[in-house]
Amino acid sequence: MNHGPSGLSVAVPSTALFTDHYELTMLRAALRAGTAHRHSVFEVFTRRLPEGRRYGVVAGTGRVLDAIANFRFEQDQLEFLDRTGVVDGPTLQWLAEYRFTGDVHGYPEGEVYFPGSPILRVTGTFAECVLLETVVLSVLNHDSAVAAAASRMAIAARGRSLIEMGARRTHELAAVAASRAAFIGGFDTTSNLAAGYRHGIPTVGTSAHAFTLLHDTERDAFRAQVDSLGRGTTLLVDTYDVAEAVRAAVEIAGPELGAVRIDSGDLLLVAHRVRRQLDELGARDTRIVVTSDLDEYAIASLAAAPVDAYGVGTQLVTGSGHPTCSMVYKLVARAGGEAPDTPLVPVAKKSAGGKLSIGGVKWGARPAGPDGVPTTEIVGTGPVPEELAGDLIQVELVRGGEIVGAEPPSAARKRHREALERLPLSAGQLSRGEPVLLTEYR
């Protein structure tokens, strides 16, 4: 059990079966061969950013740490693996005692990354590290994709409020993870109550068209909502005639009406008309919220519109066209023998086809250029040059199996804002382009 922001106890299920079958076949064979306990280092990185993207966003690190802490095989899971013949007796016995006892370092959550960046480094025995591959990648690939989309939308919004409302457009558990990632990327609130409960993200919500259609008249619906939620509520004004709805909304709630929401039509044109009408009716402080299949480009196109907040769903939770970051989890070094003090040997896949990897334990550094803005992401192996010691990006996340890098999503959100401020101005361009920092290998 652990405790959510509400202080209530929350059951934490095992994450051990968020694992591909082949992780266990490798484990089984390595245990039999006597190589399972060789000291090993795995790294998470991506060979390229999604097409046209200028930077990536590290998100999901906190969920990865939770997954590692709860990666244990429970009795019914062991019985399943035994019954289905996935593992043999010795492997089953080893899994029954599994607890990760190694170390994890990585780019802190909210930081940006580029091709080749050593986003996460997992160190331990081959056996204990290889089992984490699938769950680590599934979390980081999903959450980082959503956070990158959220970051671009936040740039396009230019300080206007952003509401995450995509729960109905994805898997129910993915929706909670997406809400957390969107918050890190720059969204302010969510409609998802589970995300509010688990991660402390502010939640918002008023009504849908169904609420208006339930009542005999639109005025009856508005009156019921204002009577229940107060004059500061948000009224949905595009069920029938927008102009008539705005007039009724102000008559019923008065100039203290909190906001109106527009969910269809030419949002730029309608927002201007609604703003003019609200001002003429004396509701100058009433805000305008727009929704309706928005993405970063649609948000940017509304920059000149009198809009106060954007509600985004489908495009956000699906990464705005890039639902994964193509991160991989590769063995980059392993001991040359079984003795605990055997030196590490760099290893890497050598096949062609765009999947070349670089062996060796890596570090990432981002030194500032002459004007204080970095121009390169330096990725190296071996000793860190003295002049780069203060520019290293990786931090300690797990030490000897104990989580040491846990932090709330709000800390990652703040870090992401600061990371963007340190990038070249071209990072904020929504047009397609190359990564804003070149990756230099040493």
C-alpha positions in Angstrom: 0.0 0.0 0.0 1.0 3.6 -0.5 -0.8 6.9 -0.1 -2.1 9.3 -2.8 -2.3 13.1 -2.4 -5.6 12.7 -0.6 -3.8 10.7 2.2 -6.0 7.7 1.5 -4.3 4.3 1.2 -4.0 3.1 -2.4 -3.5 -0.6 -3.4 -0.3 -0.9 -5.5 -0.5 -3.9 -7.8 2.6 -5.8 -8.9 4.1 -4.6 -12.2 6.0 -7.8 -12.8 3.9 -9.1 -15.7 4.1 -5.9 -17.6 6.8 -7.9 -19.2 7.3 -9.5 -22.6 7.6 -13.3 -22.7 11.1 -13.1 -24.2 12.5 -11.4 -21.1 11.8 -14.6 -19.2 13.1 -16.9 -21.9 16.4 -14.9 -21.8 16.4 -15.1 -18.0 15.8 -18.8 -18.1 18.6 -19.5 -20.6 21.1 -17.1 -18.8 20.4 -18.8 -15.5 21.1 -22.2 -17.0 24.3 -20.9 -18.8 25.6 -19.2 -15.7 25.7 -15.7 -17.2 22.6 -14.3 -15.6 24.5 -12.6 -12.7 27.1 -10.8 -14.8 27.3 -7.2 -13.9 25.5 -5.3 -16.7 24.5 -1.8 -17.8 21.4 -1.1 -20.0 20.6 2.4 -21.4 17.4 3.9 -22.7 17.8 6.3 -25.7 16.2 7.1 -29.0 18.1 7.2 -32.3 15.9 10.0 -33.7 13.2 12.4 -32.7 9.7 12.0 -34.2 9.8 13.6 -37.7 9.9 17.4 -37.5 10.1 17.6 -33.7 12.8 19.9 -32.4 13.2 18.4 -28.9 11.8 15.6 -26.8 10.5 15.7 -23.2 11.4 13.2 -20.5 8.2 12.1 -18.8 7.1 9.0 -16.9 10.3 8.8 -14.7 8.2 8.9 -11.5 6.0 6.1 -12.8 9.1 4.1 -13.8 10.4 4.4 -10.2 7.0 3.2 -8.9 7.1 0.3 -11.4 10.5 -0.7 -10.2 9.5 -0.5 -6.6 6.5 -2.8 -7.2 8.2 -5.2 -9.6 7.7 -8.4 -7.7 6.2 -11.7 -8.6 3.1 -12.7 -6.5 2.0 -16.2 -5.9 -0.8 -16.3 -8.5 1.6 -14.8 -11.1 4.2 -17.5 -10.4 1.5 -20.1 -10.7 0.5 -18.7 -14.1 4.1 -18.8 -15.3 4.5 -22.4 -14.0 1.2 -23.6 -15.4 1.9 -22.2 -18.9 5.4 -23.4 -19.0 6.9 -20.0 -19.5 9.7 -20.8 -17.0 11.3 -23.9 -15.5 11.6 -24.7 -11.8 15.0 -22.9 -11.1 13.8 -19.8 -12.9 10.5 -19.8 -11.0 12.4 -20.1 -7.7 14.6 -17.2 -8.7 11.6 -15.0 -9.7 9.9 -15.7 -6.3 12.7 -13.8 -4.6 13.1 -11.1 -7.2 13.7 -7.5 -6.0 15.7 -5.0 -8.0 18.9 -4.3 -6.1 20.8 -2.2 -8.7 21.2 1.5 -9.5 19.4 3.8 -11.9 20.5 7.1 -13.2 18.8 9.3 -15.8 17.7 12.6 -17.1 15.4 14.1 -14.5 11.7 14.2 -15.4 10.7 17.3 -17.3 14.1 17.7 -18.8 14.4 17.8 -22.6 16.4 15.2 -24.6 17.8 14.7 -28.1 18.9 11.8 -30.4 21.3 9.6 -28.5 20.7 11.2 -25.1 21.3 8.6 -22.4 17.8 9.1 -20.9 18.0 6.3 -18.4 20.8 4.0 -17.2 20.0 0.8 -15.4 22.9 -1.0 -13.6 22.8 -4.4 -11.9 23.0 -8.1 -12.9 21.8 -9.0 -16.3 19.0 -11.0 -14.8 17.5 -8.2 -12.7 18.0 -5.5 -15.3 16.6 -7.3 -18.4 13.3 -8.0 -16.7 12.6 -4.2 -16.5 12.9 -3.5 -20.2 9.3 -3.7 -21.3 7.7 -1.8 -18.4 10.4 0.9 -18.6 9.9 1.4 -22.3 6.1 1.3 -22.2 6.0 4.0 -19.6 8.7 6.3 -21.1 7.5 6.0 -24.7 3.9 6.8 -23.9 4.4 9.5 -21.3 7.2 11.3 -23.1 5.1 11.4 -26.3 2.2 13.0 -24.5 4.5 15.4 -22.7 6.1 16.5 -25.9 2.7 17.2 -27.5 1.6 19.1 -24.4 4.8 21.1 -24.4 4.2 22.2 -28.0 0.6 23.1 -27.2 1.7 25.1 -24.2 4.1 27.1 -26.4 1.3 27.7 -28.9 -1.1 28.8 -26.1 1.2 31.6 -25.1 0.3 31.6 -21.4 -3.4 30.9 -21.8 -4.9 28.1 -19.7 -4.8 24.5 -20.9 -7.2 21.8 -19.8 -6.5 18.1 -20.5 -9.7 16.3 -21.3 -8.7 13.2 -23.3 -9.8 10.4 -21.0 -12.5 9.2 -23.4 -10.1 8.9 -26.3 -7.7 6.3 -24.8 -7.4 3.4 -22.5 -8.6 4.2 -19.0 -5.2 3.6 -17.4 -3.4 5.4 -20.2 -5.7 8.3 -19.6 -4.4 8.8 -16.1 -0.8 8.6 -17.3 -1.5 11.0 -20.1 -3.0 13.5 -17.7 0.1 13.4 -15.5 2.4 13.7 -18.6 0.4 16.6 -19.9 0.7 18.4 -16.6 4.4 18.1 -16.7 4.4 19.4 -20.3 2.5 22.5 -19.4 -1.2 21.8 -19.0 -2.8 23.4 -16.0 -5.8 21.2 -15.2 -7.4 17.9 -16.1 -11.0 16.5 -16.3 -9.7 13.2 -15.1 -10.6 12.6 -11.4 -8.3 9.6 -11.1 -5.4 11.8 -12.2 -6.4 14.3 -9.6 -6.6 11.7 -6.9 -3.4 9.9 -7.8 -1.2 12.7 -8.8 -2.6 15.9 -7.2 -3.4 17.6 -10.5 -6.2 20.2 -10.3 -9.5 19.0 -11.8 -12.2 20.9 -13.6 -15.5 20.1 -15.3 -19.0 21.5 -15.8 -21.5 20.0 -18.3 -21.9 18.5 -21.7 -24.6 19.0 -24.4 -26.5 16.1 -22.9 -27.2 18.3 -19.8 -28.8 21.0 -22.0 -30.8 18.4 -24.0 -32.1 16.9 -20.8 -34.0 20.0 -19.9 -37.1 21.4 -21.7 -35.2 24.6 -22.6 -31.7 25.8 -22.7 -32.6 28.4 -20.1 -33.8 25.7 -17.8 -30.5 24.0 -18.1 -28.5 27.1 -17.5 -30.6 28.0 -14.5 -30.2 24.5 -13.0 -26.4 24.7 -13.4 -26.1 28.2 -12.0 -28.3 27.3 -9.0 -26.1 24.3 -8.3 -22.6 25.5 -9.1 -22.9 29.3 -8.7 -22.4 32.2 -11.0 -18.7 31.4 -11.5 -19.6 28.2 -13.5 -18.9 27.6 -17.2 -21.9 27.4 -19.5 -21.8 25.5 -22.8 -23.4 27.9 -25.4 -23.3 26.0 -28.7 -26.1 23.4 -28.3 -28.5 25.5 -30.4 -28.0 29.2 -31.3 -24.8 30.7 -29.8 -25.9 34.3 -29.7 -29.2 33.4 -28.0 -27.4 31.1 -25.5 -24.9 33.8 -24.6 -27.7 36.3 -24.0 -29.6 33.8 -21.8 -26.4 32.8 -19.9 -25.7 36.4 -18.9 -29.4 37.1 -18.0 -29.4 34.1 -15.7 -26.0 34.3 -14.2 -25.4 38.0 -14.4 -22.2 39.7 -15.4 -20.5 37.5 -12.8 -20.8 34.5 -15.1 -17.5 32.7 -14.9 -17.1 31.4 -18.5 -18.7 30.2 -21.6 -17.6 27.2 -23.6 -17.6 26.9 -27.4 -17.3 23.4 -28.8 -18.0 23.7 -32.5 -18.0 25.9 -35.6 -15.3 28.4 -36.8 -13.8 29.0 -33.4 -11.9 32.1 -34.4 -15.0 33.8 -35.8 -17.3 32.6 -33.1 -14.9 33.6 -30.3 -14.8 37.2 -31.6 -18.5 37.4 -31.8 -19.0 36.0 -28.4 -16.4 38.3 -26.8 -18.2 41.3 -28.4 -21.5 40.1 -27.2 -20.3 39.4 -23.6 -18.8 42.9 -23.4 -22.0 44.5 -24.7 -24.0 42.7 -22.1 -21.6 43.9 -19.3 -19.9 40.5 -18.7 -16.5 41.8 -19.5 -14.8 39.4 -17.0 -16.5 36.3 -18.4 -13.9 34.0 -19.9 -14.1 32.1 -23.2 -13.1 28.4 -23.3 -12.8 26.6 -26.6 -12.7 22.9 -27.3 -13.2 20.8 -30.4 -10.4 18.5 -31.7 -7.6 21.0 -31.0 -3.9 20.4 -31.5 -0.9 22.8 -31.3 -1.5 24.1 -34.8 -5.2 24.9 -34.1 -4.2 26.5 -30.9 -1.6 28.6 -32.6 -4.2 29.7 -35.2 -6.3 31.1 -32.4 -3.6 33.3 -31.0 -5.4 36.4 -32.2 -8.8 35.2 -30.9 -10.2 36.5 -27.5 -9.8 33.0 -26.0 -8.9 32.5 -22.4 -8.5 28.7 -22.2 -8.2 25.6 -24.4 -9.6 22.2 -23.7 -7.7 19.4 -25.6 -8.4 15.7 -25.8 -7.7 13.3 -28.7 -4.6 15.0 -30.1 -3.0 15.4 -26.7 -3.4 11.8 -25.4 -2.2 10.4 -28.7 0.9 12.5 -28.9 -0.4 14.8 -31.6 0.5 12.4 -34.4 3.4 10.8 -32.7 2.1 8.3 -30.0 5.5 6.9 -29.2 9.1 8.2 -29.0 10.8 5.1 -30.4 12.9 4.7 -27.3 14.9 1.5 -26.9 16.5 -0.3 -24.0 19.9 -1.7 -24.9 22.7 -3.5 -23.2 25.8 -1.3 -23.6 28.3 -2.9 -21.2 28.7 -6.1 -19.2 31.3 -7.8 -17.1 33.8 -10.0 -19.0 33.3 -12.8 -16.4 31.4 -13.9 -13.4 33.5 -12.4 -10.6 31.9 -9.3 -9.0 35.0 -7.2 -9.7 35.4 -8.2 -13.3 35.8 -5.0 -15.5 33.0 -3.9 -17.8 33.3 -4.5 -21.5 31.4 -2.2 -23.9 29.0 -4.1 -26.1 26.7 -2.9 -29.0 24.7 -4.2 -31.8 26.6 -3.9 -35.1 23.9 -4.6 -37.7 23.0 -2.1 -40.4 19.6 -0.7 -41.3 19.6 2.4 -39.2 19.8 0.5 -35.8 23.5 1.0 -35.0 24.1 1.4 -31.3 27.2 2.8 -29.5 28.6 0.6 -26.7 29.9 1.8 -23.4 28.4 3.5 -20.3 27.5 7.0 -21.4 27.0 10.4 -19.8 25.2 13.4 -21.2 26.2 17.1 -20.9 24.8 20.3 -22.2 27.3 23.1 -21.9 26.3 26.7 -22.5 27.6 28.5 -25.6 29.2 31.9 -25.7 25.8 33.6 -25.3 24.7 31.3 -22.5 22.6 29.1 -24.8 23.7 25.6 -25.5 24.2 24.5 -29.1 25.1 20.8 -28.6 24.2 17.8 -26.5 27.4 16.0 -25.8 27.2 12.3 -25.2 30.4 10.5 -24.1 31.9 7.4 -22.6 34.7 7.1 -20.2 35.9 9.8 -17.8 34.0 13.1 -17.9 36.2 16.0 -19.1 36.8 18.5 -16.3 35.3 21.3 -18.2 32.0 19.4 -18.6 31.7 18.2 -15.0 29.2 21.0 -14.1 27.1 20.4 -17.2 26.1 16.8 -16.7 22.4 16.1 -17.0 21.9 12.7 -15.4 20.9 12.4 -11.7 20.7 9.5 -9.3 17.2 7.8 -9.2 17.8 4.4 -7.6 20.7 3.4 -5.3 21.1 -0.2 -4.3 17.4 -0.9 -5.1 16.2 2.0 -3.0 14.3 4.8 -4.7 16.2 8.1 -4.1 14.9 10.3 -6.9 11.1 10.4 -6.3 9.5 13.8 -6.6 6.0 15.2 -7.3 4.8 16.0 -10.9 4.9 19.7 -10.0 8.7 19.6 -9.7 9.0 18.0 -13.1 6.6 20.6 -14.5 8.7 23.4 -13.1 11.9 21.8 -14.4 10.4 21.5 -17.9 9.6 25.2 -18.0 13.2 26.0 -17.0 14.6 23.6 -19.5 12.7 25.3 -22.4 14.0 28.7 -21.3 17.6 27.4 -21.7 17.1 26.2 -25.3 17.5 28.3 -28.4 14.5 30.4 -29.4 13.9 28.1 -32.4 12.8 25.4 -30.0 9.4 27.2 -29.8 8.8 27.0 -33.5 6.0 24.6 -34.5 7.1 24.3 -38.1 8.9 21.1 -39.0 12.7 21.2 -38.4 15.7 19.5 -37.1 16.5 19.1 -33.4 17.5 22.5 -31.9 20.7 20.9 -30.4 23.1 18.8 -32.4 24.3 15.6 -30.7 28.1 15.3 -30.4 29.6 12.0 -29.5 32.9 11.7 -27.6 
